[in-house]
Amino acid sequence: MPALGADMDEGTVLEWLVKPGDEVHKGDVIAVIDTAKSAIDVESFFAGTVERLVTGVGQTVPVGTVLATITESPAEPTAPQSAGPPAERKVPGQPRPAAPRKREKKIAAAEQAHPAVTISPLIRKRAYELGVDLAKLRGSGRGGAVTRADVERAAAERQREVALKPPSPAVSRIRATPLARRVAAELGVDLAGVTGTGPGGAVSEADVRRAVPAGEAAQAREAVPVREAVPAPEAAQRPAAAGARSGAERALSMRQAIGRLMARSKREIPHYYVSNTVDMTRSLDWLHERNRELEVSERLVSAALLLKAAALAARKVPGLNGYWLDDQFSPADAVHLGLVISLRGGGLLTPAIHDAADLQLAELMSRMRDLVIRARAGRLRGSELTDATITVTNLGDQGVESVFGVIYPPQVALVGFGKVTERPVAVGGLIGVRPVVVTTLAADHRASDAMTGARYLTEISDLLQRPEEL
């Protein structure tokens, strides 16, 4: 059981996406874990074959408990072909190869049709769940391999294309999750007749499926399959629904987890705070001209400029980018920018945009949107919640002019951005009205002092005066 955040002590296995005998690669999503804040996709740390599922569906276990065992894939036999096929020869100390299954035969046939593309079974399964056509997908992995990120990026682009199509006035007024709307469209369910049980009465995917007429239920399951949990036969099982919690229970659990972590942060970390007011005239003018050249779906927002400036400044002032561990500061090798995301049902999640300082603005904007969509849909991955090196909170869209945050341990800094507002500013001895934003920094006095914090905020201001370099 991985520690998916500094505030996590235990987790519940909601479902297994693999079973004994399945081959997995490092980074493949193999299970869904329920934490105090959200259901998280957990990735495999190893490549090999699933030997045994130790922890069963519905079981709650402490961090560090073994969930499954994975063995390294046996090396390919080096004997000559004349010695006979491997399946017919018994090699001491190695299990007899199993007969190929129907699904494996289909995968092999597909890979023969596209020999230049390497696709693992779990990637194919993920593509099927998200409705991504692998034949039209170009892999970005080594040797042209299609990765999980390729599949999810294609799914996100498809969602954005669907989102750009204006819904009918009746449907647009109905509160429903994006997944519920997609499943309703595929099953032909009228959302106007569905009673929502989600936060604030929102229609969820489960509500849509319950609304399918009984006579069409079997057909619906075949048309839009639900991921089935694979229980561990070795462990005592509770009913599959035992691990699920109501919205109220999850909201309470999340608030308690946030409260414990923030209380610990304020108790153990000696915070100091600095702030600065940044003139955004050049940034917004550049953004306006830039967006005139882009399609509507590709246009940038000011938040992308702020995030990129925060990431580049963290690279130039490395004393704020890293962790406080074992009574000393450990600088990070890259800038993984934690992004505070508010959930519709209440509470917060802070996934990371990896290597944010190296991303182009368009890619940074795309990843920001993708994280927000998946965080609110409960489809984040474990690796996205554990390795942020510095966190940013932006409350500008809520009308707040400045925010002084609480550091997320073991990080040593949190950056805040407020709303871009117009204020009278003296420039060259003359008073003029200019768009400005208040930037703030909460930092750990054990790792740095206010001089370092001031240099960081000044660096952000300087970068925003040169938006073409971001």
For each residue, the residues with C-beta under 8 A, 3 or more apart:
1: 10 11 33 55 61 62 63 64 65 67
2: 11 33 42 63 382 386
3: 6 8 63 64 386
4: 8 11 33 35 40 42 382 385 386
5: 8 35 37 261 350 385 386
6: 3 261 408 409 410
7: 36 257 258 260 261
8: 3 4 5 11 35 36 63 257
9: 62 63
10: 1 60 61 62 63
11: 1 2 4 8 33 34 35 60 61 63
12: 33 34 58 59 60 61 243
13: 16 31 32 33 34 55 56 57 58 59 61 67 243
14: 31 32 33 34 39 57 58 229 243 244
15: 31 32 57 227 228 229 230
16: 13 19 30 31 53 57 68 229 230 231 232
17: 29 30 31 32 122 125 227 230
18: 22 24 30 31 50 53 68 122 230
19: 16 22 50 53 230
20: 50 51 52 53
21: 49 50 98
22: 18 19 49 50 121 122
23: 48 49 50 73 120 121
24: 18 28 30 44 46 47 48 49 50 70 120 122
25: 28 44 47 120 122
26: 43 44 45 46 47
27: 43 44 147 148 383
28: 24 25 43 44 120 122 123 148
29: 17 41 42 43 44 122 126 148 381
30: 16 17 18 24 42 43 44 50 68 122
31: 13 14 15 16 17 18 41 42 67 68
32: 13 14 15 17 39 40 41 42
33: 1 2 4 11 12 13 14 39 40 42 382
34: 11 12 13 14 38 39 40 243 244 245
35: 4 5 8 11 38 39 40 257
36: 7 8 253 254 256 257
37: 5 253 254 257 258 347 348 349
38: 34 35 254 343 349 375 378 380
39: 14 32 33 34 35 378 379
40: 4 32 33 34 35 380 381 382 385
41: 29 31 32 379 380 381 382
42: 2 4 29 30 31 32 33 381 382
43: 26 27 28 29 30 381 382 383
44: 24 25 26 27 28 29 30 47 70
45: 26
46: 24 26 70 72
47: 24 25 26 44 72 73
48: 23 24 70 71 72 73
49: 21 22 23 24 70 71 72 73
50: 18 19 20 21 22 23 24 30 53 68 69 70
51: 20 68 69 70 71
52: 20 68 69 232 234
53: 16 18 19 20 50 56 67 68 230 231 232 233 234 235
54: 66 67 68 69 232 234 235
55: 1 13 59 61 65 66 67 68 232 235
56: 13 53 59 231 232 234 235 236 237 238
57: 13 14 15 16 229 230 231 232 237 238 240 243
58: 12 13 14 237 238 239 240 242 243
59: 12 13 55 56 235 236 238 243
60: 10 11 12 243
61: 1 10 11 12 13 55 65 67
62: 1 9 10 65
63: 1 2 3 8 9 10 11
64: 1 3
65: 1 55 61 62
66: 54 55 69
67: 1 13 31 53 54 55 61
68: 16 18 30 31 50 51 52 53 54 55 232
69: 50 51 52 54 66
70: 24 44 46 48 49 50 51
71: 48 49 51
72: 46 47 48 49
73: 23 47 48 49
74: 94
75: 78
76:
77: 86 91
78: 75
79: 83 89
80: 83
81:
82:
83: 79 80 89
84: 88 89
85: 88 89
86: 77 89 91 97
87: 96 97 99
88: 84 85
89: 79 83 84 85 86
90: 96
91: 77 86 94
92:
93:
94: 74 91
95:
96: 87 90
97: 86 87
98: 21 101
99: 87
100: 104 105 108
101: 98 104 105
102: 105 106
103: 106 107 121
104: 100 101 107 108 121
105: 100 101 102 108 109
106: 102 103 109 110
107: 103 104 110 111 119 121 124
108: 100 104 105 111 112
109: 105 106 112 113
110: 106 107 113 114 119 124 134
111: 107 108 114 115 117 118 119
112: 108 109 115
113: 109 110
114: 110 111 117 135
115: 111 112
116: 144
117: 111 114 134 139 144 145 146
118: 111 139 141 143 144 145 146
119: 107 110 111 123 124 134 139 145 146
120: 23 24 25 28 123 124
121: 22 23 103 104 107 124 125
122: 17 18 22 24 25 28 29 30 125 126 148
123: 28 119 120 126 127 146 147 148 151
124: 107 110 119 120 121 127 128 134
125: 17 121 122 128 129
126: 29 122 123 129 130 148 151 152
127: 123 124 130 132 133 134 137 151
128: 124 125 131 132 225
129: 125 126 225 227
130: 126 127 151 152 154 155 158
131: 128 155 158
132: 127 128 137 151 154 155 158
133: 127 136 137
134: 110 117 119 124 127 137 146 151
135: 114
136: 133
137: 127 132 133 134 146 150 151 154
138: 144 150
139: 117 118 119 144 145 146 147 150
140: 147 149 150
141: 118 144 145 146 147 150
142: 145
143: 118
144: 116 117 118 138 139 141
145: 117 118 119 139 141 142
146: 117 118 119 123 134 137 139 141 150 151
147: 27 123 139 140 141 150 151
148: 27 28 29 122 123 126 151 152
149: 140 152 153
150: 137 138 139 140 141 146 147 153 154
151: 123 126 127 130 132 134 137 146 147 148 154 155
152: 126 130 148 149 155 156 370
153: 149 150 156 157 366 370
154: 130 132 137 150 151 157 158
155: 130 131 132 151 152 158 159
156: 152 153 159 160 366 369 370 373
157: 153 154 160 161
158: 130 131 132 154 155 161 162
159: 155 156 162 163 178 373
160: 156 157 163 164 297 369
161: 157 158 164 165 297
162: 158 159 165 182
163: 159 160 178
164: 160 161 296 297
165: 161 162
166: 172
167: 171 172
168: 171 172
169: 172 173
170: 173 174 192
171: 167 168 174 181 191 192
172: 166 167 168 169
173: 169 170
174: 170 171 191 192 203
175: 196 198 200 201 202 203
176: 180 181 184 191 194 196 202 203 204
177: 180 181 198 202 203 204 205 376 377
178: 159 163 181 182 373 377
179: 182 183 204 205 377
180: 176 177 183 184 191 202 203 204 205 207 208
181: 171 176 177 178 184 185 191
182: 162 178 179 185 186
183: 179 180 186 187 189 205 208 209 224
184: 176 180 181 187 188 189 190 191 194 203 208
185: 181 182 188
186: 182 183 223 224
187: 183 184 208 209 212 216 220 223 224
188: 184 185
189: 183 184 193 194 208 211 212
190: 184 193 194
191: 171 174 176 180 181 184 194 203 208
192: 170 171 174
193: 189 190 211
194: 176 184 189 190 191 203 207 208 211
195: 203 207
196: 175 176 201 202 203 204 207
197: 201 204 206 207
198: 175 177 201 202 203 204 207 247 345
199: 202 247 251 344 345 346
200: 175 344 345
201: 175 196 197 198
202: 175 176 177 180 196 198 199 344
203: 174 175 176 177 180 184 191 194 195 196 198 207 208
204: 176 177 179 180 196 197 198 207 208
205: 177 179 180 183 208 209
206: 197 209 210
207: 180 194 195 196 197 198 203 204 210 211
208: 180 183 184 187 189 191 194 203 204 205 211 212
209: 183 187 205 206 212 220 226
210: 206 207
211: 189 193 194 207 208
212: 187 189 208 209 216 217 220
213: 216 217
214: 217
215:
216: 187 212 213 219 220
217: 212 213 214 220 221
218: 221 222
219: 216 222 223
220: 187 209 212 216 217 223 224
221: 217 218 224 225 226
222: 218 219 225
223: 186 187 219 220
224: 183 186 187 220 221
225: 128 129 221 222
226: 209 221
227: 15 17 129
228: 15
229: 14 15 16 57 240
230: 15 16 17 18 19 53 57
231: 16 53 56 57 235 237 240
232: 16 52 53 54 55 56 57 68 235 237
233: 53
234: 52 53 54 56
235: 53 54 55 56 59 231 232
236: 56 59
237: 56 57 58 231 232
238: 56 57 58 59 242 243
239: 58 242
240: 57 58 229 231 243
241: 244
242: 58 238 239
243: 12 13 14 34 57 58 59 60 238 240
244: 14 34 241
245: 34 249 250 253
246: 249 250
247: 198 199 250 251 345
248: 251 252
249: 245 246 252 253
250: 245 246 247 253 254 345
251: 199 247 248 254 255 345 346 347
252: 248 249 255 256
253: 36 37 245 249 250 256 257
254: 36 37 38 250 251 257 258 343 346 347 348
255: 251 252 258 259 346 347
256: 36 252 253 259 260
257: 7 8 35 36 37 253 254 260 261
258: 7 37 254 255 261 262 347 348
259: 255 256 262 263
260: 7 256 257 263 264
261: 5 6 7 257 258 264 265 408 409
262: 258 259 265 266 406
263: 259 260 266 267
264: 260 261 267 268 409
265: 261 262 268 269 406 407 408 409
266: 262 263 269 271 406
267: 263 264
268: 264 265 409
269: 265 266 324 407 409 444 446
270: 444 445 446
271: 266 406 407 442 443 444 445
272: 442 443 445 449 450 453
273: 404 440 441 442 443
274: 440 441 443 450 453 454 457
275: 402 404 438 439 440 441 457
276: 438 439 440 454 457 458 460 461
277: 436 437 438 439
278: 436 437 438 439 460 461 464
279: 282 425 427 434 435 436 461 464 465
280: 283 284 302 420 434 435 436 437 464
281: 284 285 434 435
282: 279 285 286 464 465 466 467
283: 280 286 287 302 305 464 465 467
284: 280 281 287 288 302 420 435
285: 281 282 288 289
286: 282 283 289 290 467 468
287: 283 284 290 291 300 301 302 305 467
288: 284 285 291 292
289: 285 286 292 293
290: 286 287 293 294 300
291: 287 288 294 299 300
292: 288 289
293: 289 290
294: 290 291 298 299 300
295: 298 299
296: 164 299
297: 160 161 164
298: 294 295 362
299: 291 294 295 296
300: 287 290 291 294 304 305 361 362 365
301: 287 304 365
302: 280 283 284 287 305 306 396 420 437
303: 306 307 368 394 396 397 417
304: 300 301 307 308 361 364 365 368
305: 283 287 300 302 308 309 361 464 467 470
306: 302 303 309 310 392 394 417 437 464
307: 303 304 310 311 337 339 353 356 364 368 392 394
308: 304 305 311 312 356 357 359 361 364 463 470
309: 305 306 312 313 460 463 464 470
310: 306 307 313 314 337 390 392 415 417 460
311: 307 308 314 315 335 337 353 356 357 359 364
312: 308 309 315 316 357 459 463 470
313: 309 310 316 317 456 457 459 460 463
314: 310 311 317 318 320 321 335 337 357 389 390 413 456
315: 311 312 318 321 335 357
316: 312 313 459
317: 313 314 320 321 452 455 456 459
318: 314 315 321 322 331 332
319: 322 329 331 447 448 452
320: 314 317 390 412 413 441 443 447 448 452 453 456
321: 314 315 317 318 331 332 335 389 390 413
322: 318 319 329 330 331 332 389 411 412 447
323: 329 330 332 389 410 411 412
324: 269 327 328 329 330 409 410 411 412 444 446 447
325: 328 330 410
326:
327: 324
328: 324 325
329: 319 322 323 324 412 446 447 448
330: 322 323 324 325
331: 318 319 321 322
332: 318 321 322 323 335 336 389
333:
334: 354 355 357 358 389
335: 311 314 315 321 332 355 356 357 389 390
336: 332 352 353 354 355 356 387 388 389 390
337: 307 310 311 314 352 353 356 388 389 390 391 392
338: 350 351 352 388 389 390 391 392 408 411
339: 307 350 351 352 353 368 371 391 392
340: 348 349 350 391 392 393 394 405
341: 348 349 350 351 371 372 375 376
342: 347 348
343: 38 254 346 347 348 349 375 376
344: 199 200 202 376
345: 198 199 200 247 250 251
346: 199 251 254 255 343
347: 37 251 254 255 258 342 343
348: 37 254 258 340 341 342 343
349: 37 38 340 341 343 375 380 385
350: 5 338 339 340 341 385 388 391 408
351: 338 339 341 371 374 375 380 384 385 388
352: 336 337 338 339 384 385 387 388 389
353: 307 311 336 337 339 356 359 364 367 368 371
354: 334 336 384 387
355: 334 335 336 358 359
356: 307 308 311 335 336 337 353 359 364
357: 308 311 312 314 315 334 335
358: 334 355
359: 308 311 353 355 356 363 364 367
360: 363 364
361: 300 304 305 308 364 365 470
362: 298 300 365 366
363: 359 360 366 367
364: 304 307 308 311 353 356 359 360 361 367 368
365: 300 301 304 361 362 368 369
366: 153 156 362 363 369 370
367: 353 359 363 364 370 371
368: 303 304 307 339 353 364 365 371 372
369: 156 160 365 366 372 373
370: 152 153 156 366 367 373 374
371: 339 341 351 353 367 368 374 375 380 384
372: 341 368 369 375 376
373: 156 159 178 369 370 376 377
374: 351 370 371 377 378 379 380
375: 38 341 343 349 351 371 372 378 380
376: 177 341 343 344 372 373
377: 177 178 179 373 374
378: 38 39 374 375
379: 39 41 374
380: 38 40 41 349 351 371 374 375 384 385
381: 29 40 41 42 43 384 385
382: 2 4 33 40 41 42 43 385 386
383: 27 43 386 387
384: 351 352 354 371 380 381
385: 4 5 40 349 350 351 352 380 381 382
386: 2 3 4 5 382 383
387: 336 352 354 383
388: 336 337 338 350 351 352 391 408 411
389: 314 321 322 323 332 334 335 336 337 338 352 411
390: 310 314 320 321 335 336 337 338 411 412 413 414 415
391: 337 338 339 340 350 388 405 407 408 411 413 414 415
392: 306 307 310 337 338 339 340 414 415 416 417
393: 340 403 405 414 415 416 417
394: 303 306 307 340 397 416 417
395: 398 400 403 416 417 418 419
396: 302 303 399 400 417 418 419 420 437
397: 303 394 419
398: 395 419
399: 396 419
400: 395 396 403 418 419
401: 418 419 421 438
402: 275 416 418 438 440
403: 393 395 400 416 417 418 440
404: 273 275 416 440 442
405: 340 391 393 414 415 416 440 442
406: 262 265 266 271 414 442
407: 265 269 271 391 411 412 413 414 442 443 444
408: 6 261 265 338 350 388 391 411 414
409: 6 261 264 265 268 269 324
410: 6 323 324 325
411: 322 323 324 338 388 389 390 391 407 408 414
412: 320 322 323 324 329 390 407 443 444 446 447 448
413: 314 320 321 390 391 407 441 442 443 444 448 453 456
414: 390 391 392 393 405 406 407 408 411 441 442 443
415: 310 390 391 392 393 405 439 440 441 460
416: 392 393 394 395 402 403 404 405 439 440 441 442
417: 303 306 310 392 393 394 395 396 403 437 438 439 440
418: 395 396 400 401 402 403 421 437 438 439 440
419: 395 396 397 398 399 400 401 437
420: 280 284 302 396 435 436 437
421: 401 418 435 436 437
422: 433 434 435 436
423: 433 434 436
424: 431 432 433 434
425: 279 431 432 433 434 436
426: 429 430 431 432
427: 279 430 432 434
428:
429: 426
430: 426 427
431: 424 425 426
432: 424 425 426 427
433: 422 423 424 425
434: 279 280 281 422 423 424 425 427
435: 279 280 281 284 420 421 422
436: 277 278 279 280 420 421 422 423 425
437: 277 278 280 302 306 396 417 418 419 420 421
438: 275 276 277 278 401 402 417 418
439: 275 276 277 278 415 416 417 418 457 460 461
440: 273 274 275 276 402 403 404 405 415 416 417 418 457
441: 273 274 275 320 413 414 415 416 453 456 457
442: 271 272 273 404 405 406 407 413 414 416
443: 271 272 273 274 320 407 412 413 414 447 448 452 453
444: 269 270 271 324 407 412 413 447 448
445: 270 271 272 448 449
446: 269 270 324 329 412
447: 319 320 322 324 329 412 443 444
448: 319 320 329 412 413 443 444 445 452 453
449: 272 445 452 453
450: 272 274 453 454
451: 454 455
452: 317 319 320 443 448 449 455 456
453: 272 274 320 413 441 443 448 449 450 456 457
454: 274 276 450 451 457 458
455: 317 451 452 458 459
456: 313 314 317 320 413 441 452 453 459 460
457: 274 275 276 313 439 440 441 453 454 460 461
458: 276 454 455 461 462
459: 312 313 316 317 455 456 462 463
460: 276 278 309 310 313 415 439 456 457 463 464
461: 276 278 279 439 457 458 464 465
462: 458 459 465 466
463: 308 309 312 313 459 460 466 469 470
464: 278 279 280 282 283 305 306 309 460 461 467
465: 279 282 283 461 462
466: 282 462 463 469 470
467: 282 283 286 287 305 464 470
468: 286
469: 463 466
470: 305 308 309 312 361 463 466 467
